[in-house]
Amino acid sequence: MEDLTSYPNEAHGSFSAVPELSDEELLGRFADGNAVAARLLTGRLGPRSYSVALRMLGNQAEAEDVTQEAMMRLWKMAPDWVPGQAQISTWLYRVTLNLCLDMRRRNRPDALENVAEPEDESANVVDRIQDTERKDALQAALDQLPDRQRQAVVLRHIEELSNPEIAGIMDISVEAVESLTARGKRSLAALLAGRRDELGYEHG
């Protein structure tokens, strides 16, 4: 199969301009041998998997590996997918999170690598440096959270999923999601509190 995994360079909507086709319909067409359906579904779901993996791992190369593995598992299970049993995006988020946990267990502790971010050419050098430091500080703080708190915070405040969606992905109650998110936010605030002046945050 051709390589369809250039996730970091694809916007969420790059290949998804066919709203009449659901994720399930695209997966079904792929299972029937339609390569275009695979390309469309990759463009729709691949960036979401990559975004979560990048924040969970703080390492671009590892996030790409996780995303490729998650998508490969999706293709392998496509012929056995039972329509209506769950949302494909929910399944993919769950697989992505589990792969991230496996990789962290294998590779940590190690040095946190910088997260590659597109540069804003309109920003001056000082602003760009400060913006990079803020992103790195957030990533470093996320990396110190317990796994479940980090998952909930990433899905809620970075991926902007609803609490019921997160509950389905993490296989916990909505109340548990709310608790994990609240604790995670408090922990992040505490971890970042001492660097507010250094990073140029406004005092609130």
N, C-alpha and C positions, 0 to 999 in steps of 0.2 A: 504493500500500500504506500502511496506517496506520502511524504512528510507534510503534515498539516499542523505543525506545532510551533509556529512563530508567534507565540503568545504575547511577549512583551511589546511587540510592535503593532498589535491589532487592537483597535478600539472595540468597546463592547458591542457596537452595532455594525461592525464591518461587513459581516456576511448575513446579517439577520433581517434583511429588508424583505422578508416574506412572511408577514404576520399571520397569513392564513394557515401556515404550517406550524403545528405545535412541536415541542421537543419530541414527544412520543411519535408523531408522524414522521419526523425526520429520522429518528432512530430506526423505525420500522422500515423506511425506505433504504437506509443503509444496510440493514439486515438482508434486504432483498437484492443487494448488490449495487445500489446507487451511490457512486462516489461523490457526486455533487451534494447529496444529503449530508455526507460526512463532513464536507468542507463547511457547509452552512452551520451544522451543529457545533463544529469545532470553533468557528468564529463567534458563536453565541455563548458557549459555555467555557471554552478554554481560558479566556481572559479572567473569568470569575475564579476559576480554580487557581490560576497563577497568582492573582491578587491575594487570595487567602494564604497560599503557600508562602508568598514573599513576606507577608507580615508575621506568619507563624515561625518562619525560619531565619529571616533577616539575611538571606543569602540568595542572590539572583540565580546562580548556577543550580543550587539545590532546588529552588522553586521551579525552575524549568524542568528538572528531572522528575520532580513530583507530579507536575502537571502532565507531562508526557505519559508517565506511568498511569495516572488516573484516567486519562483519555483512552489509553490502550485497554485498560480494564473495562471501560465503557463499551468499546468496540467488541471485545471478547464476549461480553454478556448480552449484546444486542439481540442475538437470535432467541434468547431465553427470556427476554423482557416481557412481563405480563402487564398489558395496558391497564391503568387505573390502580395499580398496587401502590404507587408512590410517585412523586414528582422526580423526574430525571435529575433536575438540578439539586434536589435534596440528596439523592443518592450520590451524586458527584461531590458535593460539599463534604459529605460524611467520609467518602473514600479519601478525599484530599487531606482532611484533618487526620485521619488514621495514618496515612503515609507520612505526614509531617511528624507525628509522634514517633513513628518507627525510626525516621531519619535522625531526629533529635536524640533518641536513645543510643543510636549507633555512634553519632559524631560528637556529642557534647561531653565535656566542655571544650570549646575552641574559641578562637577569636571571632568576634562579631564583625562580619564584613560590611562595608558600606552598601546601602541599598541604592541601586542605580535609579536615578530619576531624570526625566527629561529636563534640560536646562532651559530657563526662560531668558532668551537673549536680551529682553528689554530691561532686565534687572541689572543693577550695577554689581560689581564684584563683591562688595561688602554684604549686600542683600543676599546674594547667592550663597555666600559662605554661611551666613547666619541661617538661611533657610535649610541648607544641608545639615547644619548642626542640630537644628530643631528636629528634622526627620530622623537623624541618627540617634538623638536623645530619646525620641519616642520609641524607636525600634529597640534601643537598649533597655528601656523601661518595660516594654512589652515582653521582652525576653526574660525578664525577672519574675513575671507573674506565673503562678501555678498554671499548668496546662489548660484546665477547664475554664479558668477565669480569662485566660488569653483568648481561647476559642470564642467565648461569648462576647468579649469586647470587640474582637476583630469582626465577627459576623454582624454585630449590632451597630457599631459606630464607624466602621470602615467600609464594610459591604452594605450597610444600611438595610439589613433584613429585619423583618418584624420578629417580635418575640415568639409568636407561634411557629414561624418558619424555622427559627433557631432551635426551638424545642424539638421539632421534627428531625432536624439534622443531628442534634446531639442526643436524641432519644431520652429527653428529660421533660419535666413539666415546665409550663410557662413560668410558674412561680420560681422554680429553680434557676431558670434563665435570668429572671429579674434579679435574683439574689447574687448570682455570679457576676452579672454585669455591674451591679452596684458596688460589690466588693472590689472588682477589677478597676473601676473608675477611681475609687478611693485610694487604692494602692498606687495607681499611676500618678495621681495628684501628689501623693506623698513622695514618690520617687523623683518627680520633676520639680517639686517645690523649691529645693535648694538651688536650682539652676535658672530660676525665672529671670533674674537680672542678666545673667551671663548670656542667655538665649534671646533676650530682648522681648520677652512676653510682657504684656500689660498687666499691672497689678489690679486684681478685681476685688 
